[in-house]
Amino acid sequence: MPPIQPCPRCQVCGLGGGLPLASRQGPLPTFPCAAFPGWTDRAIGMAGPQSVSVVLLLPLLLPLGPTWHAAAQRCPQTCVCDNSRQHVACRHQNLTEVPNAIPELTQRLDLQGNMLKLIPPAAFRDLPYLTHLDLRHCQVELVAEGAFRGLGRLLLLNLASNRLNTLPQEALDGLGSLRRLELEGNLLEELRPGTFGSLGALATLNLAHNALVYLPAMAFQGLVRTRWLQLSHNALSVLAPEALAGLPALRRLSLHHNELQSLPGATLSQARGLARLELGHNPFTYTGEEDGLVLPGLRELRLDHGALQALDPRAFAHCPRLHTLDLRGNQLDALQPLQGPGQLRRLRLQGNPLRCDCRARPLLQWLARARVRSDGACGGPRRLRGEALDALRPSDLRCSRAEAEEEEEEEEEVVAARPRAPAGTSQEKAGAAGPCPRACVCAPESRHSGCEGRGLQVVPRGFPNDTQLLDLRQNHFPLVPREAFPGLGQLVSLHLQHCGITELEAGALVGLGSLLYLYLSDNTLSSLSAASLEGAPCLGYLYLERNRFLQVPGAALHALPSLFSLHLQDNALDRLALGDLAGVRALRWLYLSGNRITQVSPGALDPTQELEKLHLDRNQLREVPTAALEGLPALLELQLSGNPLRALRDGAFWPVGRSLQHLFLNSSGLEQISPGAFLGLGPRLQSLHLQENQLQALPALPALSQLELIDLSGNPFHCDCHLLPLHRWLTGLNLRVGAVCAAPPSVRGQRVKAAAAVFEACPGWAARKAKRTPAPRPGARRTAMRGRWQGANKVGPGQVQGGLTGWVRF
C-alpha cells in the first residue's frame, strides 16, 4: 500500500481541498474543492477509517465527463482562478494582452495593473458570462470598435485610471446590460454624440478627472436609465443647451471642480428629474432667475466654494422642492430671503463674509419664519464678528454711522496691506497673451474666449488668434456679417445660440478652416445659402435646432463636404424630399426629431450611404418609411418613437435588416403588429424599444437572437393562449423585458414571463413541456440561431415565415 500523501492545494480554487488519485493507467485529475465540499487538506490514504477507495469514487467521477474536467483545469499561469465563485484575478502581472485560457464560465475578471494599452475588437468574445470586468491602471490608450462585443451580461466595466483621450463611436457596443461604467482618471477631451448610445441599461456613468472642456448637444443620448452622471474635476466651461437631453432618469449630476463661468440653467433644466445637483468649486460670481434653472424635483443644490458675490432672491424660484442649499465658502456679504423653494430646510453659509447689520434683518426673520436651519457666521461688524447667525435676534442687527466708518477704515487697511503684483505678472501677463474685446473674457490657458449674455448687438472682433472655442451665446445680433471672425483660423467650436440671428451673410465663416462645431440653435433662421457656409470646409457638426426652417437647407449643405452630424430638431419641416440631402454624402447622423414630417420621399436618403443614425421621432409619420430606408445600407439606429404609427406591416424594416442595431418604436400608439413586421431583422439587432404602446399581444421573435435589451413595459398585454408563443420566447431570454399582464383580472400585474399558471391550460403546453431538453452551450445556440436566420433570409419582404401572411389584429 502506498504511503499516505497530503492533498495538494486546489489548482482551480486556490484553496485547500484538491484530491489527487492514481491508478495503473496514470494519474487522475485534481478535482476542484466545489466538487467535494467536505474535504480539506487532510491526508487521504487507500485504507483506514478516513480512506476512500478509487472504486467507490468512480461512480462520482465518471458522470462529470471530460467537459467538466477541461473547464475545471483551465486557468492561465499568471492568474488565480476561483471556479467555485467564477472569479479570475490576473492583477499586476505586466500582461500586454488578455490571457487566452480564462475559463468560459468566468463571471468576474480582474486585470487591473497590467500593460494592455490596446483593447482589440472582440477581446472577450470567449467569456460570454462576464458580469464584472476590471481594467483599472492598465495604461489603456485605445479601445477598438467592438472591443466588448459578446459581453451581453456585463454589469460593471471599470476603465478608470488609464490613458484614453477618445472613445471611438462603437467602442462600447454590445454592452446592453451594463449598469455601471467607470472612466474616471483618463485623458478624455471631448465626447461625441452617440458614444454611449448602446448603453440603454446604464445606471451610473463616471467621467470625473478627465480633460473635458465642453459638452456638445446630445452627448449622452441613449442613456435612458442613467441615474448618476459624474463630470467633476474636468475643465468644462461650456455646456450646449441640449447637452443633457435624453437623460429622463437622471437623479444626480456632479459638475463640481470645473470652469463654468455662469450657472448653465437652461442646459441643466433638460434633466428635469434631477434631485441632487453638485456645482461647487466653479468660478461663477452671480446667479439669478434669468439663468433659467427649472428643476421641479431638485432636493439638494451645492454651490459651495465658488466665487459667488451676489444671489438673486428668485434664483431658485422654479425649484419648489429644494430642501438643502449649500453656499459655503463663497464671497457673499449679504443675502436676501429666497423666494420659491418653499420646502427649504437647510441653508449652509459657513465661510461667507456675511455682514450682520440692519440689512440682514429680513434674512434672519425669514430663516425663523420658514424654519430654515443655517450654519453661517458673521464677518462683520467687529462687535458681531464670528457670531453664529442662528444665535442672533433681529434686534442685534443695527446700522450706525460709527460702524460704517469703522468698516471703511478696515477695508482701506486690507487694500493697503495687499501685496502688489510684480511687473510682468497678473494682468500684464494676461494682456501679453493676446487681445480680448471689451466685455469678453479670454482664457489663454484653455484657449477659450467668451462674451456670453453681455447684450452685444454686433459680433465682436479682436479675439486671440489661437482661440479654439468662442462662446457668443445669449446676445442679440440678428445679422452675422461677412468675415465676422477674422484671424481665427484655429477656431474649433463656435457658439451662437440664443442670439436672435435671422441671417448669415455670404462669407460669414470665411477663414474658419479648422471649425468643427457650429452651434446656431435657438435662433430665428428660416434659410441658409451655400455662400454663407463657405470658408468652413472641415465643419462636421451643424446644430440648427429650434429655428424656423420649413425645409431642409439642402443647397447650403453643398458647402459642407465633411458634414458628419446634422441637427434640425424642433423646426417646422413637413417632409424630407428628394434632393434635400444631395450635398452631404459623408453624413453619419441625421436628427429630425420634433418636426411635422408626414412623408419621407423614396430616394430622399439615397445620397447618405454612410448614414448610421436617423432620428425621426416626434413627427407625424403614420407608417414606417420603408421605401426611403432602401438607400441606407449602414444604418445602425432608427428612432421612430412618438409618431402616430398605430400599426407595423410586413417587412417594414427589411431594407435595413442586415445593419440595424437599435430600433425605437416606443410611445407610437401601436395596436397592431404584423407577424412579419420585423422580418429581416436579427443578425445585428441589439435593442428593441416597444414600451408605452397599446399592444395587447405580440408575436414571438425568435429571429432576434442577439438582443441585449427589449423593453415591453407600459403595454396592456392580454395574457391568454394567444400570448403563449410570446411567453415561451420571453422565458428563454436572459433579459428584463418589463412585459406585464393587464388582463385577465386573475393575473393583472404579473410579469408575462412569470404568469405560467394562465398558460398551462393552453393547447400545446404539455407537448412543449415534454419536448424540453437541456439548454445547449452558448456557442451551439448561436450557431443554431445563425442557421435559422440564414433560412429566414430566403423569405422575401412580402412573405412571412411559417406561411403567416397579412395582419394579426390584437
C-alpha positions in Angstrom: 0.0 0.0 0.0 1.4 3.4 -0.9 2.2 5.8 1.9 -0.4 8.4 2.8 0.2 11.6 0.8 -1.1 15.0 1.8 -3.6 16.5 -0.6 -2.1 19.5 -2.5 -3.9 22.8 -2.7 -6.6 23.0 -5.3 -5.3 24.3 -8.6 -8.6 25.8 -9.6 -9.8 27.4 -6.4 -6.5 28.4 -5.0 -7.9 27.0 -1.8 -7.5 23.7 0.1 -9.3 20.6 -0.9 -7.9 19.1 -4.1 -7.8 15.3 -4.2 -5.1 13.5 -6.2 -5.8 9.9 -7.1 -3.8 7.3 -9.0 -4.4 4.2 -11.0 -2.4 1.8 -13.2 -3.4 3.9 -16.3 -1.8 7.0 -14.9 -2.9 9.9 -12.6 -6.4 11.1 -12.5 -7.2 14.8 -12.5 -7.1 17.1 -9.5 -10.7 18.0 -8.7 -11.9 21.4 -7.5 -13.0 22.0 -4.0 -16.6 22.6 -5.0 -17.0 19.0 -6.2 -16.2 17.6 -2.7 -17.0 20.4 -0.2 -16.4 18.3 2.9 -12.8 17.6 2.1 -9.9 19.7 3.2 -6.1 19.4 3.2 -6.4 16.1 5.1 -4.1 13.2 4.4 -6.1 10.6 2.5 -4.8 7.1 2.0 -6.1 4.0 0.3 -7.2 2.3 3.6 -8.2 3.0 7.1 -11.3 4.7 8.6 -10.6 8.0 6.8 -9.7 6.5 3.4 -11.7 6.5 0.2 -11.4 3.8 -2.4 -10.9 4.6 -6.1 -13.6 2.0 -6.9 -16.0 3.9 -4.7 -15.1 7.2 -6.2 -15.5 6.1 -9.9 -19.3 6.5 -9.9 -18.8 10.1 -8.8 -16.1 10.8 -11.3 -17.4 9.3 -14.5 -20.6 11.5 -14.8 -18.5 14.6 -14.6 -17.1 13.9 -18.0 -14.2 15.4 -20.0 -16.0 18.8 -20.5 -16.2 19.4 -16.7 -12.6 18.4 -16.4 -11.4 20.8 -19.1 -13.3 23.7 -17.5 -12.0 23.0 -14.1 -8.4 22.8 -15.1 -8.3 25.8 -17.5 -6.6 28.7 -15.8 -3.7 31.0 -17.1 -0.5 30.6 -15.2 -0.3 34.3 -14.3 -3.8 34.2 -12.8 -5.6 32.9 -9.7 -8.9 31.2 -10.6 -11.7 30.6 -8.2 -14.2 28.4 -10.1 -16.5 28.0 -7.1 -17.4 31.6 -7.5 -16.4 32.0 -11.2 -13.8 34.7 -10.3 -10.4 35.1 -12.1 -7.7 37.6 -10.9 -4.7 38.4 -13.0 -3.6 41.6 -11.2 -0.2 43.4 -11.7 1.3 40.7 -14.0 2.7 43.0 -16.7 0.3 41.4 -19.2 0.2 43.1 -22.6 -2.9 41.2 -23.8 -5.9 39.5 -22.4 -4.9 35.9 -21.4 -6.4 33.2 -23.7 -7.1 30.3 -21.2 -9.6 32.0 -18.9 -12.4 29.7 -18.1 -15.5 30.3 -20.2 -17.9 30.4 -17.2 -16.0 33.2 -15.5 -18.2 36.0 -14.2 -15.7 38.3 -12.6 -12.4 39.1 -14.3 -9.8 41.4 -12.6 -7.0 42.6 -14.9 -6.0 45.8 -13.1 -2.4 46.9 -13.0 -1.3 45.4 -16.3 0.1 47.0 -19.5 -2.6 46.2 -22.1 -2.5 49.6 -23.9 -4.9 48.4 -26.5 -8.3 46.6 -26.1 -8.7 44.9 -29.6 -12.0 44.0 -31.2 -13.9 41.2 -29.6 -11.2 40.8 -26.9 -13.5 39.0 -24.5 -15.6 37.0 -27.0 -14.9 33.7 -25.3 -16.2 35.0 -22.0 -20.0 35.4 -22.5 -20.9 35.1 -18.8 -18.8 38.0 -17.6 -20.7 40.4 -15.3 -17.7 42.4 -13.8 -14.6 43.4 -15.7 -11.9 45.5 -14.0 -9.3 47.1 -16.3 -8.1 49.9 -14.0 -4.4 51.1 -14.2 -3.8 49.1 -17.4 -2.2 52.0 -19.4 -5.0 51.6 -22.0 -4.7 54.2 -24.7 -7.3 52.9 -27.2 -10.5 50.8 -27.0 -11.2 49.5 -30.5 -14.6 49.4 -32.0 -16.4 46.3 -30.9 -13.9 45.6 -28.1 -16.6 44.4 -25.8 -19.0 42.7 -28.2 -20.3 39.5 -26.9 -20.5 40.7 -23.3 -24.3 41.0 -23.2 -24.4 40.1 -19.4 -21.7 42.6 -18.3 -22.9 44.8 -15.4 -19.7 46.7 -14.4 -16.9 47.9 -16.6 -14.0 49.7 -14.9 -11.7 51.6 -17.2 -10.6 54.1 -14.6 -7.0 55.5 -14.4 -6.0 54.8 -17.9 -4.7 57.0 -20.8 -7.8 57.2 -23.0 -8.1 60.5 -24.8 -11.0 59.5 -27.1 -13.7 56.8 -27.4 -14.4 55.5 -30.9 -18.1 55.5 -31.9 -18.7 51.8 -31.4 -16.2 51.2 -28.6 -18.9 50.3 -26.1 -21.2 48.3 -28.4 -22.5 45.0 -27.1 -23.0 46.2 -23.5 -26.7 46.3 -23.4 -26.9 45.1 -19.8 -24.2 47.4 -18.4 -25.2 49.2 -15.2 -22.0 51.0 -14.2 -19.2 52.4 -16.4 -16.1 53.9 -14.7 -14.0 56.2 -16.9 -12.6 58.3 -14.1 -9.0 59.5 -14.4 -8.4 59.3 -18.1 -7.4 62.0 -20.6 -10.8 62.4 -22.4 -11.0 65.8 -24.1 -14.3 65.5 -25.9 -17.4 63.4 -26.1 -19.0 62.8 -29.4 -22.8 62.4 -29.5 -23.8 58.8 -29.7 -20.7 57.5 -27.8 -23.0 55.9 -25.1 -25.9 55.2 -27.4 -25.8 51.4 -26.9 -25.9 51.6 -23.1 -29.6 51.6 -22.5 -29.4 49.9 -19.1 -26.6 52.1 -17.6 -27.3 53.5 -14.2 -24.0 55.2 -13.3 -21.5 56.9 -15.6 -18.3 58.3 -14.1 -16.3 60.7 -16.2 -14.6 62.6 -13.4 -11.0 63.7 -13.5 -10.7 63.9 -17.3 -9.9 66.8 -19.6 -13.3 67.7 -20.9 -13.7 71.4 -21.9 -17.3 71.4 -23.3 -20.2 69.1 -23.8 -22.0 69.0 -27.2 -25.7 68.6 -27.7 -27.0 65.0 -27.2 -23.7 64.0 -25.6 -25.4 61.3 -23.5 -28.1 60.2 -25.9 -29.3 56.7 -25.3 -28.7 56.7 -21.5 -32.4 56.4 -20.7 -31.9 54.7 -17.3 -28.8 56.6 -16.1 -29.4 58.0 -12.6 -26.0 59.4 -11.7 -23.6 61.3 -14.0 -20.2 62.3 -12.7 -18.4 65.1 -14.5 -16.5 66.6 -11.7 -12.8 67.6 -11.9 -12.8 68.5 -15.6 -12.3 71.8 -17.4 -15.8 72.3 -18.5 -16.7 75.9 -19.4 -19.4 75.4 -22.0 -22.4 73.1 -22.0 -24.6 73.0 -25.1 -28.3 73.7 -24.4 -29.2 70.1 -25.1 -26.0 68.5 -23.6 -28.2 66.7 -21.0 -31.1 65.9 -23.3 -32.1 62.3 -23.4 -31.4 61.6 -19.7 -35.0 61.1 -18.4 -34.0 59.0 -15.4 -31.1 61.3 -14.2 -31.3 62.0 -10.5 -27.8 63.1 -9.5 -25.4 65.3 -11.5 -21.9 66.1 -10.3 -20.3 69.1 -12.0 -18.1 70.4 -9.2 -14.5 71.4 -9.8 -15.0 72.7 -13.3 -14.6 76.1 -15.1 -18.2 77.2 -15.5 -18.4 81.0 -15.7 -22.1 81.1 -15.1 -24.9 78.8 -14.0 -26.0 76.9 -17.1 -29.6 76.9 -16.1 -31.2 76.1 -19.5 -28.9 73.2 -20.0 -29.4 71.8 -16.5 -33.2 72.1 -16.9 -33.1 69.5 -19.7 -32.6 67.0 -16.8 -36.0 67.7 -15.2 -35.8 64.7 -12.9 -32.7 65.9 -11.0 -32.9 65.5 -7.3 -29.2 66.4 -6.4 -27.0 68.9 -8.3 -23.4 69.5 -7.4 -21.9 72.7 -8.8 -19.3 73.6 -6.2 -15.8 74.9 -7.0 -16.9 76.7 -10.1 -15.9 80.4 -10.7 -19.3 82.0 -11.5 -19.9 85.1 -9.4 -23.7 85.6 -9.7 -26.8 83.6 -10.3 -30.4 84.8 -10.8 -33.8 83.9 -12.2 -32.6 84.8 -15.7 -30.3 81.8 -15.6 -33.4 79.8 -16.2 -32.9 77.0 -13.7 -36.2 75.0 -13.8 -35.9 71.7 -11.8 -39.2 70.9 -10.1 -37.8 67.8 -8.4 -34.5 69.2 -7.1 -33.9 68.5 -3.4 -30.2 69.3 -2.9 -28.1 72.0 -4.6 -24.5 72.5 -3.9 -22.8 75.8 -4.9 -20.1 75.7 -2.3 -16.6 77.1 -2.6 -17.2 79.1 -5.7 -16.9 82.9 -6.3 -20.5 83.9 -5.7 -20.7 87.6 -4.8 -24.5 88.0 -5.3 -27.5 85.8 -5.4 -30.9 86.9 -6.7 -33.8 86.1 -4.3 -35.6 84.4 -7.2 -32.6 82.4 -8.5 -34.3 79.2 -7.4 -37.9 80.2 -7.8 -38.5 77.3 -10.1 -37.1 74.7 -7.8 -40.1 74.4 -5.4 -38.9 71.2 -3.7 -35.4 72.4 -2.8 -34.6 71.1 0.7 -30.8 71.8 1.1 -28.8 74.7 -0.4 -25.1 74.7 0.2 -23.4 78.1 -0.3 -20.4 77.6 1.9 -17.1 79.2 1.1 -18.3 82.0 -1.3 -18.0 85.8 -1.2 -21.5 86.6 -0.1 -21.7 89.5 2.3 -25.4 89.8 2.0 -28.3 87.5 1.2 -32.0 88.3 0.7 -34.8 85.9 1.6 -35.2 83.3 -1.1 -38.5 83.2 -3.0 -39.8 80.0 -4.4 -38.2 77.0 -2.7 -41.0 76.6 -0.1 -39.6 73.3 1.2 -36.1 74.7 2.0 -35.0 73.4 5.4 -31.1 73.7 5.4 -29.1 76.7 4.2 -25.3 76.3 4.6 -23.5 79.6 4.7 -20.2 78.9 6.5 -17.2 80.7 5.1 -19.0 83.7 3.7 -18.2 87.3 4.9 -21.8 88.0 5.9 -22.4 91.5 7.2 -24.7 91.3 10.2 -26.2 94.8 10.2 -29.7 96.1 9.8 -29.7 94.9 6.1 -29.5 91.3 7.3 -32.8 91.5 9.4 -35.0 90.3 6.5 -32.8 87.2 6.1 -32.8 86.4 9.9 -36.6 86.9 10.1 -37.2 84.7 7.0 -34.9 81.9 8.4 -37.0 81.9 11.6 -40.4 82.1 9.8 -39.6 79.4 7.3 -37.9 77.2 9.9 -34.7 77.0 7.9 -31.6 75.9 9.7 -28.4 77.9 8.9 -24.8 77.5 10.0 -23.4 80.8 8.8 -21.4 83.2 11.0 -21.0 87.0 10.9 -18.0 88.5 9.1 -18.8 92.0 10.4 -19.3 94.4 12.0 -16.5 93.9 14.5 -18.7 93.6 17.6 -20.5 90.6 16.0 -17.7 89.0 14.1 -17.7 85.2 14.5 -21.2 85.1 16.0 -23.4 82.3 14.7 -26.2 83.7 12.5 -28.8 81.5 14.0 -27.9 82.7 17.5 -28.8 86.3 16.7 -32.0 88.2 17.2 -33.3 90.9 14.8 -32.7 93.5 17.4 -29.0 92.6 17.4 -28.7 93.7 13.8 -28.4 97.5 13.6 -26.7 100.1 11.5 -24.8 103.1 12.8 -22.6 105.7 11.3 -19.7 104.8 13.6 -19.8 101.1 12.5 -19.9 102.2 8.8 -16.8 104.4 9.2 -15.1 101.6 11.1 -15.7 99.2 8.2 -14.5 101.7 5.7 -11.2 102.1 7.6 -10.8 98.3 7.8 -11.3 97.9 4.1 -8.7 100.6 3.4 -6.2 98.8 5.6 -6.9 95.5 3.8 -6.3 97.1 0.4 -3.1 98.8 1.6 -1.8 95.6 3.1 -2.5 93.6 -0.1 0.8 92.7 -1.8 1.4 94.4 -5.2 1.8 92.2 -8.2 5.4 92.1 -9.6 5.8 93.7 -13.0 5.1 91.4 -15.9 2.6 89.2 -14.0 -1.1 89.0 -13.4 -3.0 91.5 -15.6 0.1 92.4 -17.6 0.7 88.7 -18.4 -2.9 88.3 -19.4 -2.6 91.2 -21.7 0.6 89.8 -23.2 -1.2 86.6 -24.1 -3.3 88.3 -26.7 -6.0 90.9 -27.3 -9.6 90.4 -25.9 -12.6 92.5 -26.8 -14.2 94.6 -24.1 -16.9 92.8 -22.1 -15.4 89.5 -23.1 -13.3 87.0 -21.2 -10.3 85.3 -22.9 -8.6 82.4 -21.1 -5.1 81.8 -22.7 -4.6 78.6 -20.8 -7.6 76.8 -22.3 -7.7 79.0 -25.5 -11.4 79.8 -24.8 -13.0 83.2 -25.3 -16.5 84.1 -24.3 -18.9 87.0 -24.3 -22.0 85.1 -23.2 -25.1 87.1 -22.2 -23.4 90.5 -22.5 -26.2 92.2 -24.5 -24.0 92.6 -27.6 -25.7 93.8 -30.8 -22.8 93.2 -33.2 -20.4 90.3 -33.4 -17.2 91.5 -31.5 -13.8 91.2 -33.1 -10.2 91.1 -31.8 -10.0 87.7 -30.1 -6.6 86.0 -29.6 -5.6 84.3 -32.8 -5.1 80.9 -31.0 -8.7 80.8 -29.8 -10.2 77.4 -30.2 -13.6 77.9 -28.5 -15.6 81.1 -28.9 -18.8 81.5 -26.9 -21.1 84.3 -28.0 -24.4 82.8 -26.8 -27.4 84.9 -25.5 -26.5 88.1 -27.2 -28.6 89.9 -29.8 -27.1 90.4 -33.3 -29.7 89.4 -36.0 -27.1 89.5 -38.7 -23.7 87.7 -38.9 -21.8 89.8 -41.4 -19.2 88.7 -44.0 -15.8 87.8 -42.5 -17.2 88.1 -39.0 -14.4 86.1 -37.4 -11.1 87.4 -38.8 -7.8 85.8 -37.7 -9.5 82.8 -36.0 -8.1 80.1 -38.2 -7.6 77.7 -35.2 -11.2 78.0 -34.0 -12.7 74.6 -33.4 -16.1 75.4 -31.8 -18.3 78.4 -32.3 -21.4 79.0 -30.1 -24.0 81.4 -31.5 -27.1 80.0 -29.7 -29.9 82.4 -28.5 -28.7 85.4 -30.5 -31.8 86.2 -32.4 -29.9 85.5 -35.7 -32.1 85.7 -38.8 -29.4 85.7 -41.5 -25.8 84.6 -42.1 -24.4 86.8 -44.9 -22.4 85.3 -47.7 -18.8 84.7 -46.5 -19.7 84.9 -42.8 -17.5 82.0 -42.0 -14.6 82.8 -44.3 -11.2 81.9 -42.7 -12.5 79.3 -40.3 -10.6 76.4 -41.8 -10.4 74.4 -38.6 -14.0 74.9 -37.5 -15.6 71.5 -36.5 -18.6 72.5 -34.4 -21.1 75.3 -35.3 -24.0 76.0 -32.9 -26.8 78.0 -34.4 -29.6 76.6 -32.2 -32.4 78.7 -30.8 -32.3 81.5 -33.3 -34.9 82.6 -36.0 -33.2 81.2 -39.1 -35.5 80.1 -41.9 -32.9 79.6 -44.6 -29.2 79.3 -45.3 -27.3 79.8 -48.5 -24.2 77.8 -49.7 -22.2 81.1 -49.7 -23.0 81.7 -46.0 -21.3 78.4 -45.0 -18.3 78.6 -47.4 -15.0 79.0 -45.6 -15.5 76.1 -43.1 -14.7 73.0 -45.2 -14.0 70.9 -42.1 -17.3 71.6 -40.4 -18.5 68.3 -39.0 -21.3 69.2 -36.6 -24.0 71.7 -37.5 -26.7 72.5 -34.9 -29.8 74.2 -36.2 -32.3 73.0 -33.6 -35.3 75.2 -32.7 -35.2 77.6 -35.6 -37.8 78.3 -38.3 -36.8 76.1 -41.1 -39.7 74.9 -43.3 -37.5 72.6 -45.3 -34.0 71.2 -45.1 -31.5 73.8 -46.3 -30.2 71.4 -49.0 -28.5 73.9 -51.2 -26.4 75.3 -48.3 -25.2 71.8 -47.3 -23.3 71.5 -50.6 -20.7 73.8 -49.0 -20.0 71.2 -46.2 -18.4 68.1 -47.8 -17.2 66.9 -44.3 -20.5 67.2 -42.5 -20.8 64.3 -40.1 -23.9 65.3 -37.9 -26.8 67.5 -38.9 -29.2 68.7 -36.2 -32.6 70.0 -37.3 -34.8 69.1 -34.3 -37.8 71.1 -33.4 -38.2 73.1 -36.6 -41.3 73.2 -38.9 -40.2 70.7 -41.6 -43.2 68.8 -43.1 -41.3 66.4 -45.4 -37.9 65.1 -46.4 -37.9 65.5 -50.2 -35.8 64.1 -53.0 -32.6 66.2 -53.3 -32.7 67.7 -49.7 -29.5 65.8 -48.8 -27.7 65.7 -52.1 -24.7 67.5 -50.8 -23.9 65.6 -47.6 -22.5 62.3 -48.8 -20.3 62.0 -45.7 -23.3 62.4 -43.3 -23.4 59.8 -40.5 -26.0 61.2 -38.1 -29.3 63.0 -39.0 -31.6 64.4 -36.3 -35.0 65.4 -37.5 -36.9 64.9 -34.2 -39.8 67.1 -33.2 -40.8 68.5 -36.6 -44.1 68.0 -38.6 -42.8 65.4 -41.1 -45.6 63.4 -42.6 -43.6 61.9 -45.5 -40.0 60.8 -46.3 -39.9 60.5 -50.1 -38.3 57.4 -51.6 -34.8 58.2 -52.6 -34.5 61.2 -50.3 -31.9 59.4 -48.2 -30.1 57.8 -51.0 -27.1 60.3 -51.1 -26.3 59.4 -47.4 -25.0 55.9 -48.0 -22.9 56.1 -44.8 -25.8 57.2 -42.5 -25.7 55.4 -39.2 -28.3 57.3 -37.1 -31.7 58.5 -38.3 -33.9 60.2 -35.8 -37.5 60.8 -37.0 -39.2 60.7 -33.6 -41.9 63.1 -32.5 -43.1 63.7 -36.1 -46.4 62.9 -37.8 -45.5 59.8 -39.7 -48.4 57.3 -40.0 -46.3 54.5 -41.3 -42.7 53.3 -41.4 -41.0 54.9 -44.5 -39.8 51.5 -45.7 -39.1 52.6 -49.3 -36.9 55.5 -48.1 -34.8 53.2 -46.0 -33.7 51.2 -49.0 -30.8 53.7 -49.5 -29.3 53.2 -46.1 -27.1 50.1 -46.0 -25.1 51.2 -42.9 -27.9 52.3 -40.7 -27.4 51.4 -37.0 -30.0 53.3 -35.1 -33.6 54.3 -36.2 -35.7 56.5 -34.0 -39.4 56.4 -34.8 -40.9 56.9 -31.3 -43.7 59.4 -30.8 -45.2 59.1 -34.3 -48.8 58.1 -34.7 -47.9 54.8 -36.4 -50.6 52.6 -34.7 -49.5 49.6 -36.9 -46.5 47.9 -38.4 -46.8 46.0 -41.7 -44.9 43.0 -43.0 -41.3 43.8 -43.9 -41.4 47.3 -42.5 -37.7 47.2 -41.7 -36.5 44.8 -44.4 -34.1 47.3 -46.2 -32.0 47.8 -43.0 -32.3 44.3 -41.6 -28.6 43.5 -42.1 -27.2 46.6 -40.3 -29.8 47.9 -37.8 -28.7 47.6 -34.1 -31.2 49.8 -32.3 -34.8 50.4 -33.1 -37.1 52.8 -31.1 -40.8 52.4 -31.5 -41.9 53.5 -28.1 -44.9 55.8 -27.5 -46.2 55.3 -31.1 -49.7 54.3 -30.3 -49.0 50.8 -31.7 -52.0 48.5 -31.5 -51.2 46.1 -34.3 -48.0 44.4 -35.4 -47.9 42.0 -38.3 -46.2 38.7 -37.7 -43.7 39.6 -40.3 -43.1 43.2 -39.3 -39.6 42.5 -38.1 -38.8 40.2 -40.9 -35.1 40.6 -42.0 -34.0 41.9 -38.6 -31.9 39.7 -36.4 -28.3 39.4 -37.3 -27.3 42.6 -35.6 -30.3 44.0 -33.7 -29.3 44.6 -30.1 -32.1 46.7 -28.7 -35.8 47.0 -29.4 -38.0 49.6 -27.7 -41.7 49.0 -27.7 -42.7 50.5 -24.4 -45.6 52.7 -23.8 -47.8 51.5 -26.6 -51.2 49.8 -26.8 -50.2 46.3 -27.6 -52.4 43.6 -26.1 -50.3 40.8 -27.8 -47.1 40.4 -29.7 -45.8 37.5 -31.8 -42.7 35.7 -30.7 -39.5 37.0 -32.3 -37.0 34.1 -32.3 -35.0 35.5 -35.2 -33.9 38.3 -32.9 -31.3 36.0 -31.4 -28.7 38.7 -30.4 -31.0 41.1 -28.4 -29.4 42.6 -25.4 -32.3 44.9 -24.5 -36.0 44.7 -25.2 -38.5 47.0 -23.4 -42.1 46.0 -23.5 -43.2 47.9 -20.4 -46.4 50.0 -20.4 -48.4 47.8 -22.8 -51.8 46.3 -21.7 -50.9 42.7 -22.6 -53.8 40.2 -22.5 -52.4 37.0 -21.1 -54.4 34.3 -22.7 -53.5 31.4 -25.0 -52.8 33.8 -27.9 -49.9 35.1 -25.9 -48.4 31.7 -25.3 -45.7 31.9 -28.1 -44.5 35.3 -26.6 -44.4 33.8 -23.1 -42.3 30.9 -24.3 -39.9 33.2 -26.2 -39.6 35.6 -23.2 -38.9 32.7 -20.8 -35.9 31.7 -22.9 -34.4 35.2 -22.8 -32.0 36.2 -20.1 -33.2 39.8 -20.2 -35.6 42.0 -18.2 -38.3 43.0 -20.6 -40.9 44.7 -18.4 -43.9 43.0 -20.0 -46.8 42.9 -17.5 -50.3 41.3 -17.8 -53.2 43.8 -17.8 -55.8 41.0 -18.3 -57.5 38.8 -17.3 -58.0 40.1 -13.7 -56.6 36.9 -12.1 -53.1 37.7 -13.4 -53.2 41.5 -13.6 -49.9 43.0 -12.6 -47.9 39.8 -13.1 -45.0 39.6 -15.4 -45.8 37.8 -18.7 -42.6 35.7 -18.1 -43.9 34.5 -14.7 -47.6 34.0 -15.5 -47.1 30.3 -16.2 -50.3 29.3 -14.5 -52.5 31.1 -17.0 -50.8 29.3 -19.9 -50.7 25.8 -18.5 -54.3 25.2 -19.8 -53.4 26.2 -23.3 -53.3 23.6 -26.1 -49.7 22.6 -26.8 -48.4 23.5 -23.3 -48.0 19.8 -22.2 -46.4 18.8 -25.6 -44.0 21.7 -25.3 -43.0 20.7 -21.8 -42.4 17.1 -22.8 -40.1 18.2 -25.6 -37.9 20.3 -23.4 -34.2 19.3 -23.5 -31.2 20.6 -21.7 -30.1 24.0 -22.9 -27.3 23.9 -25.5 -24.0 25.5 -25.0 -24.0 29.3 -25.9 -21.8 28.7 -28.9 -24.1 25.9 -30.2 -27.1 28.2 -29.6 -25.6 30.9 -31.6 -24.8 28.5 -34.5 -28.4 27.3 -34.5 -29.8 30.8 -34.5 -27.4 31.8 -37.3 -28.7 28.9 -39.4 -32.3 29.9 -38.6 -31.5 33.5 -39.7 -30.0 32.3 -42.9 -33.1 30.4 -43.6 -35.2 33.4 -42.8 -33.2 35.5 -45.3 -34.7 33.3 -48.1 -38.1 34.7 -47.3 -39.0 37.8 -49.3 -40.4 41.0 -47.7 -43.9 40.1 -48.9 -43.9 36.8 -47.1 -43.8 35.6 -43.6 -42.1 32.5 -42.1 -44.3 29.6 -41.5 -46.8 30.6 -44.1 -48.2 33.5 -42.0 -49.2 36.5 -44.1 -51.3 39.6 -43.7 -52.4 41.0 -40.4 -52.9 39.7 -36.9 -55.2 42.0 -35.0 -54.5 42.4 -31.3 
